[in-house]
Every structure is written in structure tokens, then in C-alpha cells.
Amino acid sequence: SRQAWRICVSRAVSEAIVATGEVAGAVRVIPAALNLPAIEPAFSGARHGVFIGAFKNPVLGQSLHELLERQGQTARLSTNWLARRDFLDALASAHTAVLLPHATEGFFLPGLEAMALDCAVVMPNCTGDSEYAVDGFNCLMPASTASSLSAALARLQDGHLHASVRKAGWQTAARHTLLGEREAFASVLAEVWP
């Protein structure tokens, strides 16, 4: 309720705080930018299998992993937080990334990072991934069940779909630059101190 300029990382966050009816002052959106180090795939440039990033939803991640194993598919499951470099290396080495956000994320950065690292991305919808994620275009966004996630992975067996999702994802991520974030922040500062 205090008078302030509020900067949000997504429209979803902005809409949520404005909906409280208690916000005093301006609300602006500056989508999060990517700051990725140079990444070399861990397997000499070869990508294979599925990486399941389930540190925010380990139960679902474990269920999906078990289902994929029964289907004879190769998958690497991570239910614990990884060091940033290890996480990015895992994405860069995977053919496809399944990322499991909380339903109420403000902006789910791992999905965008996977896109930037040229992965085909599968992730359930959450509040803040709508800032960049478009189902069937730059990712697949099935329901948060192991069977739905597995079905999405099966759809990506279509090489044309896999390639188009990867390309659109990479193009989406390329728009989230540090320079763009700085310019947007500078425009907010210009509003505050004209």
C-alpha cells in the first residue's frame, strides 16, 4: 500500500498485485533477461535423451522418470537443486528438456534457459511462463501428470515438430537480452526522474 514504483518480471505478476486493489503507485513489467555463460555440451556436442528438471516438483518428476523407464526411454532425472553450471550443462546435453515449475511461478527462468540452449522444451503451464511460452509453438505445455508429459514427449518424436519447437524456442530466448532489460529499466528511470 506504500507509494512506490513497482517493477515486475511478468504481466502475470503485475496483474496479480494490481488485482489486490492495494497497490499505490506505478506498476511496470520488465521481463527477465538471460545471462548465460558459454556452454559446451557435456557429450562432445552430442545431445541425447530427456533431462527432467524436477527440483520444484520431485514427486511428478519421479513418476515421469519411472514411466519413461518402463517405456524404454533414456532420461536423466534431477529432483535436487543443481549448481547453475551443472544445470545448464545438463540442458545443453539433452535432446529434450522436461521442466516442472510450481503452478504459481512469477517467471519460470529454466524454461527460457532451456530454449536458449536449443532444447525442445516440455513444461506444464504456470502463472508466469505465459510471458514467453506458447504451447505448440516454442514448447509443449501438457497437464501436470506423468501420462500427459509422456504423451508430449511422444509427440516430439516427430522430427519436424521437434525441430520447429527448438527453433521457435531459441528465437524466443534470443529476445530476452541483458541489453533489452537494461533499456527497459532505463525507460522506467526516465519516468521516475523525467
Phi, psi and omega in degrees: 000351179284146177296126181194165168264124182249129179248124183246152181276353179202160176297325181300318178293316179302311180298323181294318181284324178295324181297342178292337182075008184248002185280123176253116179114178184285147175236125179235153179247127171232101181302146181300146178254162178262141174226081185260135173287168174296128184243131172250125177307140186293342184247053176053040178088346180280139177247140176204154174070189183243134171257127179252108177268098188241027182293340177261350178210069186296328182294312178296319179301316179296318179298316179296316180301315179296320179296316179296320177299317178297331179275358179080021180264147178276126179213143174250126182254133172235111178258354179247156176297134176256155170302145186308313182298319179296320179296313181295322176296321179296319177296315183293340181263351185267148174286321181218144178244129171253120183239133189243094181279167166290152181297336185249028177304143175279324177197115186268091185298322181304325178297317179291322177298318179297320177298316181297331180268016171067034173266148164284132188248134171239124177203137176297155178294141171223170186307311190265352181282350176293347176296332183222341187268132178231112183303129178083353179251293181249005176190172170247137186234073180284175174295161182278060174227152180300319182293322179292319178296318178297320178296323177295318177297322178296321177299325182284359172292339173291111185302324180294314179296315180303313182294320182290323177295316178300312182297314179296323177296315179298318179295323177297311182298326182297340179278348183262068185265157175296323179298316178298320178296317180297317180296319178295320179294320178297324179292326175294317178299324178294329175288321182291315181237078183295000000 
